[in-house]
Amino acid sequence: MGGTLLRKTSKREKIMEAALRIFAEKGFQETTISEISRGAGVSDATIYEYFKGKEDLLFSIIEVVTNQSVHTLHQVLPYIHNPADKIRAFVRLHLTVYQDNPDYCSVGMLELKTNRRFHLAKEYKSVQRVAQLLLEVIKEGIAGGFFKKDIDPYLMRSMLLGTIEHLAIRHRLIGTPADITVYLDPLVELILDGARVKPEGMNYNINLHLAEDKISAGSLKKIRK
């Protein structure tokens, strides 16, 4: 994982780092508390001083990392004025976290998504805060006239989050795409192109170029959008 998400400055963080690594290697169900304690260099009893059990440990890891994302977004977004650029920053952060931290990507995408109890746990509120931040940015874009008034902000949020998760899952399961961050611009532009308000009366010149022609095969009439 490279130590970029969990600082490992405390015993609790060292336990979480070891658990994340082993969860990613063996899977949550196959991992034992004893394996985590050996990986962290502590006793089984020490783990229970900080966590109720293996599931509590898993949920706590996700909460810590997600809260870091919330903190980063709160620091960055106020300095970005265009909602489209705010969405780009949001997508960039998430793609980068999953790309640079394969253990977290595996655990978050492959282990946690099938755990129904997580949605009822207090740690899930951190995930809700991230989703709420994105929703607020989309609503800001609609209210400010950047996005179409009839855009469903919840659907737009689902499209963004769902595509990010789909790319991350394929990346971990089958290794493609090798670098999910290259899809930042295509993903953002594809969704925003349908959401942006286009100036009325905008005209386009369309030139048709054939494969072997050196010049335009024709210039089509202006199309009024």
C-alpha positions as CSV (number, residue, x, y, z in Angstrom):
1,M,0.0,0.0,0.0
2,G,3.0,2.2,0.3
3,G,1.9,3.7,3.6
4,T,0.2,6.6,1.9
5,L,-3.2,6.2,3.5
6,L,-2.5,5.0,7.1
7,R,0.3,6.9,8.8
8,K,1.2,4.0,11.1
9,T,2.2,6.5,13.8
10,S,0.2,4.8,16.5
11,K,-0.4,1.2,17.5
12,R,-4.0,1.5,16.4
13,E,-2.9,2.6,12.9
14,K,-0.2,-0.1,12.7
15,I,-2.9,-2.7,13.4
16,M,-5.1,-1.2,10.7
17,E,-2.3,-1.2,8.2
18,A,-1.5,-4.8,8.8
19,A,-5.2,-5.7,8.6
20,L,-5.6,-3.9,5.3
21,R,-2.6,-5.7,3.8
22,I,-3.8,-9.1,4.9
23,F,-7.5,-8.5,4.0
24,A,-6.3,-7.6,0.5
25,E,-4.0,-10.7,0.3
26,K,-6.3,-13.4,1.7
27,G,-9.8,-11.9,1.8
28,F,-11.7,-10.7,4.8
29,Q,-13.4,-14.0,5.6
30,E,-10.2,-16.0,5.4
31,T,-8.2,-13.6,7.6
32,T,-7.8,-14.3,11.3
33,I,-7.2,-12.0,14.2
34,S,-4.0,-13.9,15.0
35,E,-2.6,-13.2,11.5
36,I,-3.4,-9.5,11.9
37,S,-1.7,-9.4,15.3
38,R,1.4,-11.1,13.9
39,G,1.5,-8.7,11.0
40,A,1.2,-5.7,13.3
41,G,3.7,-7.1,15.9
42,V,1.2,-7.1,18.7
43,S,-0.8,-9.7,20.7
44,D,-4.3,-10.7,20.0
45,A,-5.4,-9.1,23.2
46,T,-4.0,-5.7,22.1
47,I,-6.2,-5.8,19.0
48,Y,-9.2,-6.2,21.2
49,E,-8.2,-3.2,23.2
50,Y,-8.8,-1.0,20.1
51,F,-11.4,-3.0,18.1
52,K,-14.4,-5.1,18.9
53,G,-13.4,-7.6,16.3
54,K,-12.4,-8.2,12.7
55,E,-15.4,-6.5,11.2
56,D,-15.0,-3.5,13.4
57,L,-11.4,-3.3,12.2
58,L,-12.5,-3.4,8.6
59,F,-15.1,-0.7,9.0
60,S,-12.6,1.5,10.9
61,I,-10.1,1.3,8.1
62,I,-12.7,2.5,5.6
63,E,-13.8,5.3,7.9
64,V,-10.2,6.6,8.4
65,V,-9.4,6.7,4.7
66,T,-12.8,8.1,3.7
67,N,-12.5,10.9,6.3
68,Q,-9.1,11.8,4.8
69,S,-10.8,12.2,1.4
70,V,-13.5,14.4,3.0
71,H,-10.8,16.5,4.7
72,T,-8.9,16.9,1.4
73,L,-12.1,17.9,-0.5
74,H,-13.0,20.5,2.1
75,Q,-9.5,22.0,1.7
76,V,-9.6,22.1,-2.1
77,L,-13.2,22.7,-3.2
78,P,-13.6,26.2,-1.7
79,Y,-10.8,27.5,-4.0
80,I,-12.4,26.1,-7.1
81,H,-15.2,28.3,-8.5
82,N,-16.5,26.3,-11.5
83,P,-18.7,23.3,-10.5
84,A,-17.4,21.3,-13.4
85,D,-13.8,21.8,-12.2
86,K,-14.9,20.8,-8.7
87,I,-16.3,17.5,-10.1
88,R,-13.0,17.0,-11.9
89,A,-11.1,17.4,-8.7
90,F,-13.5,15.0,-6.9
91,V,-13.1,12.3,-9.6
92,R,-9.3,12.8,-9.7
93,L,-9.0,12.3,-6.0
94,H,-10.9,9.0,-6.0
95,L,-9.3,7.6,-9.1
96,T,-5.8,8.4,-7.7
97,V,-6.6,6.9,-4.3
98,Y,-7.7,3.6,-5.9
99,Q,-4.8,3.6,-8.4
100,D,-2.1,4.3,-5.9
101,N,-3.4,2.1,-3.1
102,P,-4.2,-1.3,-4.5
103,D,-4.8,-2.9,-1.1
104,Y,-7.4,-0.3,-0.2
105,C,-8.9,-0.7,-3.6
106,S,-9.2,-4.4,-3.2
107,V,-10.7,-4.2,0.3
108,G,-13.0,-1.3,-0.4
109,M,-14.3,-2.5,-3.8
110,L,-14.2,-6.3,-3.4
111,E,-14.7,-7.0,0.3
112,L,-16.8,-4.1,1.6
113,K,-19.4,-3.9,-1.2
114,T,-20.8,-7.3,-0.2
115,N,-21.1,-6.5,3.5
116,R,-24.6,-5.4,4.2
117,R,-23.9,-4.5,7.8
118,F,-21.5,-1.7,6.8
119,H,-24.5,0.3,5.6
120,L,-26.0,0.2,9.1
121,A,-22.7,0.9,10.9
122,K,-21.7,4.3,12.2
123,E,-18.6,4.3,10.0
124,Y,-20.8,4.4,6.9
125,K,-21.6,8.0,7.7
126,S,-18.1,8.9,6.4
127,V,-19.1,7.5,3.0
128,Q,-22.3,9.4,3.1
129,R,-20.4,12.6,3.7
130,V,-18.4,12.1,0.6
131,A,-21.5,11.4,-1.5
132,Q,-23.2,14.4,0.0
133,L,-20.3,16.7,-1.0
134,L,-20.6,15.5,-4.6
135,L,-24.3,16.1,-4.6
136,E,-23.9,19.6,-3.3
137,V,-21.4,20.4,-6.1
138,I,-23.9,19.1,-8.7
139,K,-26.8,21.1,-7.1
140,E,-24.5,24.2,-7.1
141,G,-23.9,23.7,-10.8
142,I,-27.7,23.5,-11.5
143,A,-28.5,26.5,-9.4
144,G,-25.7,28.6,-10.9
145,G,-26.8,27.8,-14.5
146,F,-23.7,25.7,-15.3
147,F,-25.8,22.5,-15.6
148,K,-29.2,22.0,-17.1
149,K,-32.2,22.7,-14.8
150,D,-33.8,19.4,-15.6
151,I,-30.7,17.3,-14.6
152,D,-31.4,14.8,-11.8
153,P,-28.6,15.5,-9.4
154,Y,-28.9,12.1,-7.7
155,L,-28.7,10.3,-11.0
156,M,-25.7,12.3,-12.1
157,R,-24.0,11.5,-8.8
158,S,-24.8,7.8,-9.3
159,M,-23.3,7.9,-12.8
160,L,-20.0,9.4,-11.5
161,L,-19.6,7.2,-8.5
162,G,-20.8,4.1,-10.3
163,T,-18.3,4.6,-13.1
164,I,-15.4,5.2,-10.7
165,E,-16.3,2.0,-8.8
166,H,-16.6,0.0,-12.0
167,L,-13.2,1.1,-13.2
168,A,-11.7,0.3,-9.8
169,I,-13.2,-3.1,-9.7
170,R,-12.1,-4.1,-13.2
171,H,-8.7,-2.8,-12.4
172,R,-8.3,-5.0,-9.4
173,L,-10.1,-8.1,-10.8
174,I,-8.6,-8.4,-14.3
175,G,-5.9,-5.7,-14.4
176,T,-7.5,-3.5,-16.9
177,P,-7.3,-0.6,-17.3
178,A,-3.8,-0.7,-15.9
179,D,-4.0,2.9,-14.9
180,I,-7.5,4.1,-14.1
181,T,-6.4,7.7,-13.8
182,V,-6.1,8.0,-17.6
183,Y,-9.9,7.9,-17.7
184,L,-10.3,11.1,-15.7
185,D,-10.9,13.4,-18.6
186,P,-13.0,11.0,-20.7
187,L,-15.2,10.2,-17.7
188,V,-15.7,13.7,-16.6
189,E,-16.3,15.1,-20.1
190,L,-18.7,12.3,-21.1
191,I,-21.0,13.1,-18.2
192,L,-20.6,16.8,-18.1
193,D,-21.2,17.1,-21.9
194,G,-24.7,16.0,-21.3
195,A,-25.2,18.1,-18.2
196,R,-23.7,21.5,-19.3
197,V,-26.0,24.3,-20.4
198,K,-25.0,25.2,-24.0
199,P,-25.4,28.8,-25.2
200,E,-28.6,29.3,-27.2
201,G,-28.1,29.8,-30.9
202,M,-24.7,28.2,-30.9
203,N,-23.6,27.3,-34.4
204,Y,-21.3,24.6,-35.5
205,N,-19.4,24.1,-38.8
206,I,-19.0,20.4,-39.6
207,N,-16.4,19.4,-42.1
208,L,-16.4,15.8,-43.4
209,H,-12.9,14.4,-44.1
210,L,-12.6,11.1,-45.9
211,A,-9.6,8.8,-45.3
212,E,-7.7,9.5,-48.6
213,D,-8.8,13.1,-49.2
214,K,-6.3,15.8,-48.7
215,I,-9.1,18.4,-48.5
216,S,-12.5,18.5,-46.9
217,A,-15.0,16.5,-48.8
218,G,-17.6,19.2,-48.1
219,S,-18.7,21.7,-45.6
220,L,-22.1,21.0,-44.1
221,K,-24.5,23.8,-43.3
222,K,-24.4,25.4,-40.0
223,I,-26.5,23.5,-37.5
224,R,-28.4,25.5,-34.9
225,K,-28.5,23.8,-31.6
